[in-house]
Amino acid sequence: MLKSTLVVVAVSIAAGATIRASAFAIFAFLVVTALGGVILLKGTSLTEAVVSCVEVLVLMEICYLVGLFAFSLWNIQKRRKKNSITERSHVTGKRPHG
């Protein structure tokens, strides 16, 4: 279960940086549905399977938001760095390299 949780966390963070929320919602629903089927096939009760699926879904959503937030901050920093380079070129009269 720990390995699958780590995979879910990594995929959700990466998804936060690359795909839209609606696509992630569909993806998360499919993953949780498949996970619920596997848990039910192992012989656990329906309530335990539902609780486990909701836990995984909440974890996926939190990790998606973390990835989205981190990627947004990274883009803002990248833009600031790019803008500071162009601002210096106006002051010195030289063009930035690269």
N, C-alpha and C positions, 0 to 999 in steps of 0.2 A: 504494500500500500504506500510505503514511503517513496519508492521509485516512481510510482504513477503520480503521486502528489508533486514531486519535483518536476516531472515532465509537464504536468498541468500548469505549474507556476511559470516555468520557462516559456512555454508556448503562449500563455496568456500575456506575459510581459512583452514578448515579441509581437504579438498581435496588437497590443496597444500602440505600438510604434508604426504599424503598417496598414491595418485595415480599419474600416469604419465600424461604428458601434452596431449597426444593424446586421452586418455580416458576422461580427463576433457573436451577437446574440443567437443567430442561427447555428453557428459553429458550436457554441457552448451547449445549446439545447441538444444537438445531435450527440455530442460527447457524453453529456450527462445521461441521456437516454440509453446509450450503449453501455455505459458504466452500470446503470441500474439493471439492465438485462443481465450483465455478467454477475452482479451481486445476487440477483434472484436465482440464477442458475447454480450458484454455490450452495443454495439451500437456506439462506437467511430469510427472516420474515419480511413481509411487505413494508411494515413500518420502519424497520431497521434500514432497508434499502432506500426508502424515501428520505429518511434522515441523512443517510450518507450522501445521497445525490444532492440534496439541498446544501449540505456542507461544501461539497466540491463546487457546486454552482456559485456559492457565495465567495469561495476562495478564487475561482476563476474571474469573477467580476472585480474583486479587489485588485488582483494582479493586473487585470486589463487597465484599470484606472491608474495604477502605479506606472505602468509602461507608457500610457498616454501622457501622464503628467511629466515623466522623465524626458520623453522625447520632445515635448513642447518646450521644456526648459533648455534642452540641448539646442533646439532650433533658435531660440531667442538669443542664447549666448553666441551662436554662430553668426547670426545677423548683426549683433552688436560688434563683434570682432571685425566683420566685413565693413560695417559702417565706419568704425574708427580708423580703418586703413584708408578708406576713401576720403575721410575728413582730413587726415594728415597730408594727403597729396595736394589738397587745395592750399594748405598753409605753406608747404615747402615749394610748391610749384612743380614737383616731380610726380610722375605717374607711379602707381604701385606695381610691383612686379608680381606676375602670376595670375 
